[in-house]
Structures are given as structure tokens and as C-alpha cells.
Amino acid sequence: MQRSKVFTMNSSKHHNIGEAFESFMSRCEYKTLSPWTITSYKQYWKIFVRYLGNDVIDTLSITVDTVEGYLVYLKDNYKGNDVTRATNIRSLRVVLYYYMEKGWVNPFKVIIPKSGKPIKEVYSEVELKKLLKKPDTKSCTFAELRNWSICTFFLGTGCRARTLTKMRIGDLNLQSGWVLYRHTKNGKQQNIPLSKALIKTLKLYISFRHGNAEDLLFPTIYGTELAVDSLGKEIKKYNFSRGVYSRGLHKFRHTFATLWITSGGDPFTLQRLLGHSDLSMVNRYLQIGSEDVSKTFARFNPLESLNSNVERFSMTGSVL
């Protein structure tokens, strides 16, 4: 008697989109992608499934027209600029190309929409002075002292928000001036130097915070981990309380990177501090404003430097 054929996920082109995505997630875990990357795939796929609704439940129904319609859907229903939408489509492309590799979607090219790269917004010098002003430790709350310390830490290291929320007191070595990042976007631990000003701030904060080495460095008032969204809300309130109405956790990172370059710092060290694998991402942080470009240009321009030397030599009689 002929045995019935057993169908598996790989034996047919037709697949439920939910089951197919579970397979993609398994591939991500097998490749040991970072939790942040996996989470972003989930978030963007959830939006795509919401767009599909009940009309598409089979992967073979996904075509180039589906993706083009999705882009229109994003423009009409979600806030965000061209860069945000391009990131969304780029994430979707990874998933769909996996399906195509498996034969679950008929091959087509997913084109990433063009997007201009906007200049990264940074905090102004006036805003930074307001944010970094030390609170009155005799009257301020723990939350205010913590938020002030967090802003100082962001501006002193360029640390990512998620990395900061995972940090423990024991990750600090204030005596030698280093901090260990255990949870990073690329999954690799980093040792980052601390400036004298930041060490001073952290010593003050810890003298009020107390706690053991295994305790969270910047917890909620209940001692639990601050979710990134909650951290964003806390810093927004802190900024407003200081008369600073621009906000955004990543804005601190942009500010750190921009000030590093305009102060004469080299991009290779900045690349290491930011935890990037190459300079391509660092270059996106270096789109500094025209005023800073002018100042930096005048300071480091070779011709200006040479002319200055010639004038100095002429006046002393050493040359000419």
C-alpha cells in the first residue's frame, strides 16, 4: 500500500503568514541576532500584518503590489518621516527575502524608498547648561537626582538608552575610571572610559542611591528596571522642569557625537565609543550645523594655519 505523503513547512509553497514568520524568528535566533534586532523585526512585521488584515493569510499572496501598497499605507496612517518608512521597508525586505529563499513567496525585488538623511538634532549649549545644572541635594527628589545623573551620563559617554537601563552598580569602576557595558546592540561587551566630571557626578549620585554591586544603577523609585519608554517619559519631564522643551533620548547620543567632532576628536575613537563596526554609521552623526562647520573650518584649515605662521615669522624677522 502506498504511504500518504507527509507535508512539512518546506514541502509546499503555501504557508500561513504567522507560521512563516515563526520560522523566520527561529532563523534569527539560530544566527544569534541581538534581542534589539529581533524585537525590531517583530515590531515592523506587526505593522505589516495589520496592513494585510484578513485579506492575506497565505505567503504566496504577497507580491510587489502588496509592498507598494504598504508604503502608501504607512504614509497615510503612521507618523514619521521618509527615513522611518525606509527603515520599516528595509526590515520587511529581510523577512520577505527569507520567504523567497524558502520558496514561500514568488521572487520580486523590494525597493527601499529613497530618503534624505536629515541632520541629526542636538541640544544647544544653552539647553545643556540647564540640563547639567546640579540639583539641590537637600531638597530634590531621588527621581530628579537620578535623571540629572542620567543626562550627565548620556552626555559623557554617548551611551544608548537600553544599555543604560541594564547597567548595574558593579559595572562601574570609579577608581580606575571605566564602565562596562554588558548589554549592547551588537551583543559585544564594551569597556568605556569615564571623564573626571562624570566620575564626580556618579560618586555623588551613588552616595544617595546606595545599593549593592548587583543592583541596577538607574532604577525606578521602587528599585525595578526602567523600561526604555518609561525612561523617555522621565527625561521628558526632567527636561521640561529645566525649561528645555526639546526631547528625545537618542538626541543625547547625537549631541555627544557632534560635540566630540567639533571639539577636535577623531572619528575612529568615536566609532569605538559608539560601538559601531565601521565608520559608515559614524558619518551620519557628523552632519554638524553650518555654524559649527565654519568654526571648525577656521580652526583646522591648513591655509589659515600656514598664513598665521608666516605672519608670525615675518614680525619676528626669522623669515623674509
LUMPA-327357 format. One record per atom (N, C-alpha, C, O): atom name; x negated, y, z. Coordinates in steps of 0.05 Angstrom, whole numbers. Atoms other than C-alpha are relative to their C-alpha. Layout:
BEGIN
CA;X;Y;Z
...
! end
This chain:
BEGIN
N;-17;-24;0
CA;0;0;0
C;-18;25;0
O;-36;27;16
N;16;-24;2
CA;-28;68;-20
C;5;18;24
O;28;24;31
N;-2;-18;-23
CA;-42;113;40
C;8;28;-8
O;0;38;-29
N;-8;-28;6
CA;-10;181;43
C;-24;19;4
O;-41;14;21
N;22;-20;-2
CA;-56;240;33
C;4;18;24
O;26;27;29
N;-1;-17;-24
CA;-73;279;96
C;-9;27;-8
O;-32;31;-18
N;7;-28;7
CA;-73;354;85
C;-13;14;24
O;-3;12;47
N;14;-16;-21
CA;-122;397;125
C;-1;29;-10
O;9;35;-32
N;2;-28;8
CA;-137;472;124
C;-15;4;-26
O;-10;22;-41
N;17;-3;24
CA;-188;461;69
C;10;-15;-24
O;-2;-13;-46
N;-9;16;22
CA;-146;416;25
C;21;13;-17
O;29;2;-37
N;-20;-14;15
CA;-97;467;-1
C;-5;30;0
O;-15;41;19
N;3;-29;1
CA;-98;539;-24
C;20;15;16
O;15;37;25
N;-21;-14;-14
CA;-34;555;11
C;-4;-1;30
O;-6;-23;42
N;4;-1;-29
CA;-43;578;83
C;15;22;12
O;18;44;1
N;-13;-21;-16
CA;-5;616;134
C;-21;20;8
O;-43;13;16
N;20;-21;-5
CA;-39;683;145
C;-10;-1;29
O;-33;6;35
N;8;2;-28
CA;-40;671;220
C;-21;-21;4
O;-41;-17;18
N;19;22;-2
CA;-75;604;215
C;-26;6;-14
O;-48;-1;-4
N;24;-7;14
CA;-124;631;164
C;-17;19;16
O;-41;17;16
N;16;-19;-16
CA;-144;688;210
C;-12;-14;24
O;-35;-7;32
N;12;15;-22
CA;-155;639;267
C;-25;-14;-10
O;-45;-16;5
N;24;12;12
CA;-204;603;221
C;-22;20;-3
O;-45;14;2
N;20;-21;2
CA;-239;669;207
C;-12;7;27
O;-36;11;29
N;10;-6;-26
CA;-244;682;281
C;-20;-22;10
O;-40;-16;23
N;18;22;-7
CA;-276;614;291
C;-27;3;-14
O;-48;-2;-2
N;25;-5;15
CA;-327;632;237
C;-16;22;14
O;-40;20;17
N;14;-22;-14
CA;-343;697;274
C;-13;-9;26
O;-36;-2;31
N;12;11;-24
CA;-354;660;339
C;-23;-18;-5
O;-43;-18;10
N;22;18;8
CA;-397;608;304
C;-25;17;-7
O;-48;9;0
N;22;-17;8
CA;-440;665;277
C;-9;18;23
O;-27;34;20
N;6;-15;-24
CA;-443;694;348
C;0;30;-4
O;-18;44;5
N;-3;-29;3
CA;-419;762;327
C;6;13;27
O;16;-1;45
N;-4;-13;-25
CA;-415;813;382
C;30;2;6
O;46;4;-12
N;-28;-3;-7
CA;-349;818;421
C;12;26;-11
O;36;26;-18
N;-10;-25;11
CA;-342;890;396
C;8;-4;-29
O;28;6;-38
N;-6;4;29
CA;-345;868;323
C;25;-17;-3
O;42;-12;-19
N;-24;18;1
CA;-295;812;335
C;25;15;7
O;46;11;-6
N;-24;-15;-8
CA;-248;859;371
C;9;19;-22
O;33;23;-27
N;-7;-18;22
CA;-251;909;313
C;14;-15;-23
O;33;-4;-34
N;-14;16;21
CA;-233;854;263
C;29;-6;8
O;47;-4;-8
N;-27;6;-9
CA;-173;836;306
C;18;24;-2
O;41;22;-10
N;-16;-25;0
CA;-150;908;313
C;8;7;-29
O;31;14;-33
N;-6;-8;27
CA;-154;922;238
C;18;-20;-14
O;35;-13;-30
N;-18;20;12
CA;-122;856;219
C;28;3;10
O;47;-2;-4
N;-27;-4;-12
CA;-64;870;266
C;15;22;-15
O;39;19;-20
N;-13;-22;15
CA;-50;935;228
C;8;-11;-28
O;30;-4;-37
N;-6;11;26
CA;-54;897;162
C;25;-18;0
O;42;-17;-17
N;-23;19;-3
CA;-4;844;186
C;25;16;4
O;46;9;-5
N;-23;-18;-5
CA;42;900;210
C;10;11;-27
O;34;14;-32
N;-7;-10;27
CA;40;928;139
C;14;-21;-17
O;33;-16;-31
N;-11;22;16
CA;55;860;108
C;28;-7;9
O;45;-14;-8
N;-26;6;-10
CA;115;850;153
C;7;-30;-4
O;-10;-47;-1
N;-8;28;5
CA;155;787;137
C;-1;-7;-30
O;6;-29;-38
N;1;5;29
CA;144;794;62
C;-22;-19;-8
O;-19;-35;-27
N;23;16;7
CA;77;759;61
C;-8;-18;23
O;-17;-8;44
N;9;18;-21
CA;64;697;103
C;-20;-20;-11
O;-31;-37;4
N;19;19;13
CA;20;659;53
C;-23;16;-11
O;-19;37;-23
N;24;-15;9
CA;-51;680;37
C;-1;4;-30
O;-11;25;-39
N;1;-3;29
CA;-42;668;-37
C;16;24;-11
O;13;32;-33
N;-16;-23;8
CA;8;725;-38
C;-15;26;1
O;-6;47;-9
N;16;-25;-3
CA;-47;775;-22
C;-16;4;-26
O;-31;-13;-34
N;14;-7;26
CA;-72;810;-85
C;-12;28;2
O;-10;41;23
N;11;-27;1
CA;-107;873;-105
C;21;21;4
O;16;42;17
N;-23;-19;-4
CA;-39;908;-107
C;7;2;30
O;15;23;39
N;-6;0;-29
CA;-29;888;-34
C;-19;19;14
O;-10;35;31
N;20;-16;-14
CA;-93;922;-13
C;3;30;-8
O;1;47;9
N;-5;-28;9
CA;-79;985;-55
C;24;12;14
O;24;35;22
N;-24;-10;-14
CA;-10;990;-24
C;-6;4;30
O;6;22;42
N;7;-3;-28
CA;-41;981;45
C;-14;27;5
O;-10;39;25
N;14;-25;-3
CA;-86;1041;34
C;20;24;1
O;17;42;16
N;-22;-21;0
CA;-24;1084;17
C;14;-1;27
O;21;20;38
N;-13;3;-26
CA;9;1056;80
C;-16;13;22
O;-4;26;40
N;17;-13;-21
CA;-50;1078;123
C;2;30;-1
O;4;43;19
N;-2;-29;3
CA;-47;1148;95
C;26;11;10
O;27;33;21
N;-26;-10;-7
CA;27;1154;107
C;8;-5;30
O;24;10;41
N;-9;8;-26
CA;32;1121;175
C;-20;2;23
O;-12;-1;47
N;20;0;-21
CA;-33;1129;213
C;-17;26;-2
O;-24;34;-24
N;17;-24;-1
CA;-72;1190;235
C;-29;-10;-5
O;-36;-33;0
N;28;7;5
CA;-145;1191;215
C;-8;11;-27
O;8;18;-44
N;11;-11;25
CA;-190;1216;160
C;-8;-22;-19
O;-3;-45;-15
N;8;20;21
CA;-219;1183;98
C;-20;-20;11
O;-20;-43;3
N;20;18;-12
CA;-276;1154;139
C;13;-22;16
O;5;-45;14
N;-15;20;-16
CA;-228;1119;186
C;13;-21;-18
O;12;-45;-12
N;-13;19;18
CA;-189;1089;129
C;-20;-17;-15
O;-14;-41;-20
N;21;16;14
CA;-252;1067;93
C;-10;-22;19
O;-16;-44;10
N;10;20;-20
CA;-275;1032;157
C;21;-23;2
O;14;-46;4
N;-22;20;-2
CA;-207;997;161
C;-1;-19;-24
O;0;-44;-21
N;1;17;25
CA;-211;972;88
C;-26;-17;0
O;-25;-40;-10
N;25;15;-1
CA;-284;952;98
C;2;-25;17
O;-8;-46;11
N;-4;22;-18
CA;-264;908;156
C;18;-21;-13
O;13;-45;-11
N;-19;18;13
CA;-206;878;117
C;-14;-15;-23
O;-9;-39;-27
N;14;13;22
CA;-253;863;59
C;-16;-24;9
O;-17;-45;-4
N;15;23;-11
CA;-296;818;103
C;18;-24;4
O;11;-47;-3
N;-19;22;-5
CA;-235;777;122
C;10;-12;-27
O;10;-36;-30
N;-10;10;26
CA;-208;772;51
C;-21;-15;-16
O;-15;-34;-30
N;21;14;15
CA;-275;753;21
C;-5;-28;12
O;-13;-46;-2
N;1;27;-13
CA;-277;696;72
C;22;-18;-11
O;17;-41;-17
N;-22;16;11
CA;-209;673;48
C;-6;-8;-29
O;0;-30;-37
N;7;6;28
CA;-233;678;-24
C;-21;-22;-2
O;-19;-40;-19
N;21;21;-1
CA;-294;636;-7
C;12;-27;5
O;3;-48;-5
N;-13;25;-6
CA;-247;583;21
C;20;-8;-21
O;30;-31;-21
N;-20;6;20
CA;-201;587;-39
C;28;5;9
O;47;-4;-4
N;-27;-6;-11
CA;-143;614;2
C;13;25;-12
O;37;29;-10
N;-9;-24;14
CA;-138;679;-37
C;-13;0;-27
O;-37;-5;-29
N;11;-2;27
CA;-147;687;-112
C;-20;23;-1
O;-13;45;8
N;21;-21;-1
CA;-212;727;-122
C;7;26;-14
O;20;27;-35
N;-2;-27;11
CA;-210;802;-134
C;-19;17;16
O;-27;10;38
N;19;-18;-13
CA;-255;860;-117
C;15;19;18
O;33;33;9
N;-11;-19;-19
CA;-237;900;-55
C;-17;25;-1
O;-40;24;7
N;15;-25;3
CA;-259;971;-69
C;4;18;24
O;27;24;32
N;-1;-17;-23
CA;-276;1014;-10
C;5;29;-9
O;-10;39;-26
N;-5;-28;8
CA;-245;1084;-18
C;-23;18;7
O;-35;16;29
N;21;-19;-5
CA;-295;1140;-24
C;8;18;23
O;31;27;26
N;-5;-18;-22
CA;-302;1182;37
C;-24;18;5
O;-47;8;6
N;22;-17;-6
CA;-343;1243;51
C;-9;-5;29
O;8;-11;46
N;9;4;-28
CA;-386;1237;113
C;-1;27;14
O;-18;44;10
N;-1;-26;-14
CA;-366;1295;158
C;-23;4;19
O;-33;-16;31
N;21;-6;-19
CA;-417;1329;200
C;10;-7;28
O;32;0;36
N;-7;8;-27
CA;-417;1300;270
C;4;24;18
O;-13;42;19
N;-5;-22;-18
CA;-385;1347;320
C;-16;-4;26
O;-19;-27;36
N;16;1;-25
CA;-428;1363;381
C;10;21;19
O;24;40;11
N;-6;-20;-20
CA;-419;1401;445
C;-18;24;-3
O;-42;21;-8
N;17;-24;2
CA;-443;1473;444
C;-16;4;26
O;-11;-10;46
N;17;-6;-23
CA;-495;1500;492
C;17;10;23
O;12;3;46
N;-18;-11;-21
CA;-441;1538;530
C;16;-22;13
O;18;-23;37
N;-16;22;-11
CA;-399;1476;537
C;-17;-19;17
O;-8;-28;38
N;18;18;-16
CA;-458;1434;561
C;-7;12;27
O;-8;-3;47
N;6;-13;-26
CA;-475;1485;615
C;24;-4;19
O;20;-8;43
N;-24;3;-17
CA;-403;1480;641
C;2;-29;9
O;9;-34;32
N;-3;28;-7
CA;-403;1404;639
C;-21;-10;19
O;-16;-28;35
N;23;10;-16
CA;-471;1395;672
C;-3;15;26
O;-21;8;42
N;2;-14;-26
CA;-459;1444;729
C;6;-18;23
O;27;-31;23
N;-3;18;-22
CA;-468;1406;793
C;25;7;17
O;28;30;25
N;-23;-6;-17
CA;-403;1399;833
C;-8;4;29
O;-30;-4;37
N;5;-4;-29
CA;-398;1419;906
C;5;-27;14
O;28;-36;16
N;-2;27;-12
CA;-412;1352;940
C;15;0;27
O;23;-21;37
N;-14;-1;-25
CA;-380;1377;1004
C;31;0;-3
O;46;-7;15
N;-29;-2;4
CA;-311;1387;973
C;10;-16;-24
O;34;-20;-26
N;-9;14;24
CA;-309;1348;907
C;9;-29;7
O;1;-40;27
N;-8;28;-3
CA;-275;1280;899
C;-21;-19;-11
O;-39;-10;-25
N;18;20;11
CA;-311;1216;883
C;2;0;-31
O;-18;-2;-45
N;-4;0;29
CA;-280;1218;813
C;-14;22;-14
O;-26;18;-35
N;14;-23;12
CA;-308;1287;799
C;-30;-4;0
O;-43;1;-21
N;28;5;-1
CA;-377;1268;822
C;-8;-22;-20
O;-29;-20;-33
N;5;21;19
CA;-374;1204;782
C;1;10;-29
O;-17;3;-44
N;-3;-10;28
CA;-350;1239;719
C;-22;19;-8
O;-32;19;-30
N;23;-17;5
CA;-404;1292;725
C;-25;-17;-5
O;-41;-10;-23
N;24;18;3
CA;-456;1237;733
C;2;-15;-27
O;-19;-19;-40
N;-3;14;26
CA;-427;1200;672
C;-7;19;-23
O;-22;10;-41
N;7;-20;21
CA;-431;1263;629
C;-30;4;-2
O;-42;5;-24
N;29;-4;-1
CA;-502;1273;651
C;-15;-24;-11
O;-35;-21;-26
N;12;25;10
CA;-519;1200;636
C;3;-1;-30
O;-16;-8;-44
N;-4;0;29
CA;-488;1205;567
C;-19;18;-14
O;-32;11;-34
N;16;-21;13
CA;-526;1268;550
C;-30;-5;4
O;-47;6;-10
N;28;6;-5
CA;-591;1240;579
C;-10;-25;-13
O;-34;-31;-13
N;8;26;11
CA;-590;1173;543
C;12;-5;-28
O;0;-20;-43
N;-13;7;25
CA;-542;1173;484
C;14;-26;1
O;20;-38;-19
N;-12;26;-5
CA;-511;1111;514
C;29;-2;-11
O;43;18;-12
N;-28;5;8
CA;-447;1080;485
C;18;-3;24
O;9;-12;45
N;-19;1;-22
CA;-385;1083;527
C;3;-28;11
O;3;-32;36
N;-5;27;-9
CA;-374;1008;530
C;-24;-11;15
O;-21;-26;34
N;24;8;-14
CA;-446;996;551
C;0;12;28
O;-7;-2;47
N;0;-13;-26
CA;-438;1046;607
C;20;-12;20
O;13;-15;43
N;-21;11;-18
CA;-374;1015;635
C;-9;-27;11
O;2;-35;32
N;9;27;-9
CA;-410;948;642
C;-24;1;19
O;-32;-19;30
N;25;-2;-15
CA;-471;974;679
C;3;-4;29
O;24;3;41
N;1;5;-28
CA;-489;952;749
C;-21;17;13
O;-40;27;0
N;20;-16;-15
CA;-527;990;803
C;-28;-12;-4
O;-48;2;-6
N;26;14;3
CA;-582;937;797
C;-13;3;-27
O;-36;-5;-30
N;12;-4;26
CA;-592;955;724
C;-18;24;0
O;-34;29;-19
N;16;-24;-2
CA;-625;1019;747
C;-26;-6;15
O;-26;-20;35
N;25;0;-15
CA;-698;1024;767
C;-9;29;1
O;-25;38;-16
N;6;-29;-2
CA;-703;1096;790
C;-28;6;8
O;-39;28;2
N;27;-4;-8
CA;-772;1087;818
C;-19;1;-24
O;-36;18;-26
N;17;0;24
CA;-803;1070;751
C;13;16;-23
O;0;22;-43
N;-13;-17;20
CA;-751;1110;711
C;10;-15;-24
O;6;-6;-47
N;-11;15;22
CA;-716;1057;669
C;28;-10;7
O;35;-13;30
N;-26;12;-3
CA;-647;1029;658
C;2;-23;-20
O;-7;-21;-42
N;-4;23;17
CA;-628;961;630
C;28;0;-11
O;47;0;5
N;-26;4;13
CA;-571;957;580
C;4;-30;-4
O;-10;-42;-21
N;-5;28;3
CA;-544;887;587
C;21;-6;-22
O;21;-27;-35
N;-22;4;20
CA;-482;896;543
C;-3;21;-21
O;4;45;-17
N;3;-19;22
CA;-497;928;476
C;16;-10;-24
O;25;-33;-25
N;-16;6;24
CA;-462;930;409
C;-12;-24;-16
O;3;-40;-27
N;12;22;16
CA;-513;884;375
C;-7;-24;17
O;-18;-44;7
N;4;23;-17
CA;-517;837;435
C;-28;-3;11
O;-34;-21;26
N;28;1;-10
CA;-591;852;449
C;-3;19;23
O;5;42;22
N;5;-17;-23
CA;-611;878;517
C;-21;21;-7
O;-39;16;-23
N;18;-22;5
CA;-648;944;518
C;-10;12;26
O;5;15;46
N;10;-15;-22
CA;-694;979;567
C;-4;29;-10
O;-18;34;-29
N;0;-28;9
CA;-685;1055;562
C;-12;17;22
O;-4;14;46
N;12;-18;-21
CA;-727;1108;598
C;20;21;9
O;38;29;-5
N;-17;-20;-12
CA;-694;1158;644
C;-16;26;5
O;-39;24;14
N;14;-25;-4
CA;-713;1232;647
C;1;7;30
O;17;-4;45
N;1;-9;-29
CA;-731;1265;714
C;26;12;9
O;35;8;31
N;-26;-14;-7
CA;-667;1307;712
C;22;-21;4
O;38;-18;23
N;-21;20;-3
CA;-624;1245;702
C;-5;-17;25
O;14;-25;38
N;6;16;-24
CA;-660;1206;757
C;9;15;25
O;20;3;43
N;-9;-17;-23
CA;-646;1264;805
C;30;-2;3
O;40;-4;25
N;-29;2;-1
CA;-572;1262;786
C;9;-27;10
O;27;-28;27
N;-8;27;-8
CA;-567;1187;794
C;-6;-6;29
O;9;-20;43
N;6;4;-28
CA;-601;1188;862
C;21;13;17
O;29;2;38
N;-21;-15;-15
CA;-551;1240;886
C;26;-16;-1
O;39;-20;19
N;-26;15;3
CA;-492;1200;858
C;0;-25;16
O;19;-31;30
N;1;25;-15
CA;-515;1134;888
C;0;4;30
O;10;-13;45
N;0;-5;-29
CA;-525;1166;956
C;29;3;10
O;34;-1;34
N;-29;-2;-7
CA;-449;1179;955
C;15;-26;-7
O;33;-34;6
N;-14;23;10
CA;-428;1118;916
C;-6;-25;17
O;12;-42;20
N;9;23;-15
CA;-468;1067;958
C;3;-25;-17
O;2;-24;-41
N;-4;25;15
CA;-456;994;938
C;-25;-17;-2
O;-47;-8;5
N;21;19;3
CA;-499;933;924
C;-9;-1;-29
O;3;11;-47
N;12;1;27
CA;-542;917;863
C;19;-12;-20
O;19;-4;-44
N;-19;13;19
CA;-487;873;832
C;25;16;-4
O;41;9;-21
N;-24;-17;3
CA;-434;928;839
C;-2;17;-25
O;-23;24;-34
N;-1;-17;23
CA;-411;968;780
C;-11;28;6
O;-6;39;28
N;12;-27;-4
CA;-449;1034;772
C;21;22;0
O;21;39;17
N;-21;-21;3
CA;-389;1075;749
C;27;-13;0
O;39;-17;-21
N;-26;13;-1
CA;-325;1041;774
C;23;19;2
O;19;43;3
N;-23;-16;-7
CA;-255;1065;784
C;-1;6;30
O;-19;-3;44
N;0;-7;-28
CA;-237;1094;852
C;6;-25;17
O;3;-24;42
N;-6;25;-14
CA;-216;1023;870
C;-23;-20;-2
O;-21;-42;9
N;23;18;3
CA;-283;993;852
C;1;-19;-23
O;-17;-35;-27
N;-3;18;23
CA;-259;958;789
C;-12;13;-25
O;-19;37;-25
N;12;-10;24
CA;-286;965;719
C;18;20;-15
O;42;16;-18
N;-14;-20;16
CA;-266;1027;680
C;3;-10;-29
O;-17;-16;-42
N;-4;6;29
CA;-235;1009;613
C;-9;24;-16
O;-8;46;-7
N;10;-22;16
CA;-262;1050;556
C;22;21;-5
O;16;45;-4
N;-23;-19;3
CA;-193;1081;544
C;3;17;25
O;8;41;24
N;-2;-15;-26
CA;-189;1100;618
C;-23;19;4
O;-19;41;14
N;23;-17;-2
CA;-259;1128;616
C;5;25;-17
O;-2;47;-9
N;-6;-23;18
CA;-238;1172;557
C;19;20;12
O;16;44;10
N;-19;-17;-13
CA;-179;1198;596
C;-12;15;23
O;-7;39;28
N;13;-13;-23
CA;-222;1212;657
C;-18;23;-9
O;-18;44;3
N;19;-21;10
CA;-274;1251;617
C;16;23;-12
O;7;46;-11
N;-16;-21;11
CA;-219;1289;581
C;10;18;23
O;9;43;20
N;-9;-16;-23
CA;-191;1312;649
C;-23;16;11
O;-20;39;19
N;24;-13;-11
CA;-261;1328;673
C;-7;24;-18
O;-12;46;-8
N;6;-21;18
CA;-275;1369;611
C;19;24;3
O;10;47;4
N;-20;-21;-2
CA;-210;1408;617
C;-4;15;27
O;0;39;28
N;3;-13;-26
CA;-224;1422;691
C;-24;18;0
O;-26;37;16
N;23;-17;3
CA;-290;1453;669
C;3;22;-22
O;-15;37;-28
N;-5;-20;21
CA;-258;1496;615
C;-11;-8;-27
O;-16;9;-44
N;10;10;26
CA;-283;1452;558
C;23;-16;-13
O;31;-37;-2
N;-24;12;12
CA;-226;1434;511
C;-6;-18;-24
O;13;-29;-36
N;7;20;19
CA;-264;1393;461
C;-7;-25;15
O;-15;-24;38
N;4;25;-15
CA;-270;1320;479
C;-8;-23;-19
O;-11;-19;-43
N;9;23;15
CA;-290;1251;456
C;-25;-12;12
O;-45;2;13
N;23;13;-12
CA;-337;1201;488
C;-24;-2;-19
O;-46;3;-11
N;22;3;19
CA;-377;1190;425
C;-13;27;-7
O;-35;28;-18
N;11;-27;6
CA;-387;1265;419
C;-25;5;17
O;-43;20;8
N;24;-2;-16
CA;-438;1259;475
C;-23;-12;-14
O;-46;-2;-14
N;21;14;15
CA;-477;1210;433
C;-10;16;-23
O;-34;18;-29
N;8;-18;22
CA;-475;1256;373
C;-17;23;10
O;-36;31;-3
N;14;-23;-11
CA;-498;1313;417
C;-29;-8;8
O;-48;7;1
N;26;10;-7
CA;-556;1273;445
C;-18;-3;-24
O;-41;6;-24
N;16;5;24
CA;-579;1252;376
C;-8;26;-14
O;-31;29;-23
N;5;-26;14
CA;-573;1322;346
C;-21;17;15
O;-39;28;3
N;19;-15;-16
CA;-609;1356;404
C;-28;-12;0
O;-48;1;1
N;25;14;1
CA;-663;1303;401
C;-16;10;-25
O;-40;16;-23
N;13;-8;25
CA;-678;1321;328
C;-7;30;0
O;-29;37;-8
N;5;-28;1
CA;-671;1396;335
C;-21;9;20
O;-32;31;18
N;21;-6;-20
CA;-719;1394;394
C;-27;-10;-9
O;-47;-8;5
N;25;10;11
CA;-772;1361;350
C;-5;-29;5
O;-27;-39;-1
N;3;28;-5
CA;-760;1289;370
C;-1;-16;-27
O;11;-7;-46
N;2;15;25
CA;-778;1236;319
C;23;-20;-4
O;33;-30;16
N;-23;17;5
CA;-724;1194;285
C;-4;-30;7
O;15;-44;13
N;6;28;-6
CA;-759;1127;298
C;5;-6;29
O;16;-27;36
N;-6;4;-28
CA;-756;1135;373
C;30;2;5
O;41;-13;21
N;-29;-3;-2
CA;-684;1159;366
C;14;-25;-8
O;33;-34;4
N;-12;25;10
CA;-668;1096;327
C;-1;-21;22
O;19;-35;26
N;3;20;-21
CA;-694;1053;384
C;19;7;24
O;32;-11;35
N;-17;-9;-22
CA;-657;1094;437
C;29;-5;-5
O;44;-13;13
N;-28;4;8
CA;-591;1089;399
C;6;-29;-5
O;30;-37;-7
N;-5;29;4
CA;-600;1014;388
C;7;-7;-28
O;21;-27;-33
N;-6;6;28
CA;-596;1017;312
C;-22;-17;-12
O;-45;-15;-4
N;19;19;12
CA;-630;964;269
C;-17;14;-21
O;-39;5;-27
N;16;-15;20
CA;-653;1015;216
C;8;29;2
O;24;37;18
N;-4;-29;-1
CA;-654;1089;201
C;25;9;-14
O;32;33;-12
N;-23;-9;16
CA;-592;1089;157
C;22;11;18
O;35;31;11
N;-21;-10;-19
CA;-545;1098;217
C;-10;26;14
O;5;44;19
N;12;-23;-12
CA;-593;1148;249
C;4;25;-17
O;10;47;-7
N;-3;-23;18
CA;-589;1192;187
C;28;13;2
O;30;36;-4
N;-27;-11;-2
CA;-514;1200;198
C;2;19;25
O;19;37;25
N;0;-17;-24
CA;-529;1232;266
C;-16;26;-5
O;-15;45;10
N;18;-22;4
CA;-578;1281;235
C;11;22;-18
O;-4;39;-28
N;-13;-21;16
CA;-528;1323;197
C;5;24;18
O;28;30;25
N;-2;-22;-19
CA;-542;1383;240
C;11;25;-13
O;9;28;-37
N;-12;-25;10
CA;-509;1451;233
C;-20;18;-13
O;-44;16;-9
N;17;-18;15
CA;-536;1505;188
C;-17;18;17
O;-40;24;10
N;16;-18;-18
CA;-558;1549;246
C;-24;-15;11
O;-46;-4;12
N;22;16;-11
CA;-600;1492;276
C;-20;-6;-22
O;-44;-7;-17
N;18;5;22
CA;-628;1476;207
C;-18;24;-4
O;-42;20;-9
N;15;-24;5
CA;-650;1548;199
C;-22;3;21
O;-45;10;15
N;19;-3;-21
CA;-684;1549;267
C;-23;-21;-3
O;-46;-15;0
N;19;21;3
CA;-718;1482;256
C;-18;5;-24
O;-42;-1;-24
N;15;-5;24
CA;-739;1502;186
C;-22;21;5
O;-45;17;-4
N;19;-21;-5
CA;-773;1565;210
C;-22;-10;19
O;-45;-1;17
N;20;10;-20
CA;-808;1528;267
C;-20;-19;-12
O;-44;-18;-6
N;17;21;10
CA;-836;1470;227
C;-8;3;-29
O;-23;-14;-40
N;7;-4;28
CA;-842;1498;156
C;-30;3;-3
O;-42;20;10
N;29;-1;3
CA;-914;1486;134
C;-11;27;-10
O;-31;36;0
N;9;-25;10
CA;-919;1551;95
C;-1;21;22
O;-19;37;24
N;-2;-20;-22
CA;-897;1592;156
C;-24;-5;18
O;-36;15;28
N;22;6;-18
CA;-949;1556;198
C;-26;9;-12
O;-43;20;3
N;25;-7;13
CA;-1004;1567;147
C;-4;31;-1
O;-25;41;5
N;1;-29;1
CA;-987;1641;139
C;-6;12;27
O;-21;32;29
N;5;-9;-27
CA;-987;1650;214
C;-30;-2;6
O;-41;15;19
N;28;4;-6
CA;-1057;1621;218
C;-17;20;-16
O;-37;30;-5
N;15;-19;17
CA;-1082;1665;160
C;0;28;13
O;-20;41;14
N;-2;-26;-13
CA;-1056;1728;194
C;-16;2;25
O;-29;22;30
N;15;0;-25
CA;-1087;1708;260
C;-30;1;-6
O;-45;16;8
N;28;0;7
CA;-1154;1694;227
C;-9;27;-11
O;-31;36;-5
N;7;-26;12
CA;-1152;1759;188
C;-4;21;22
O;-23;38;19
N;1;-20;-21
CA;-1141;1801;251
C;-25;-4;17
O;-36;16;27
N;24;4;-17
CA;-1199;1768;288
C;-25;2;-16
O;-47;4;-4
N;24;-2;17
CA;-1246;1773;229
C;-14;-26;-5
O;-35;-26;-17
N;13;26;4
CA;-1261;1699;229
C;2;-9;-29
O;-15;-24;-38
N;-4;7;28
CA;-1235;1692;158
C;4;25;-16
O;15;45;-5
N;-2;-23;19
CA;-1236;1741;98
C;-23;19;3
O;-24;39;-12
! end
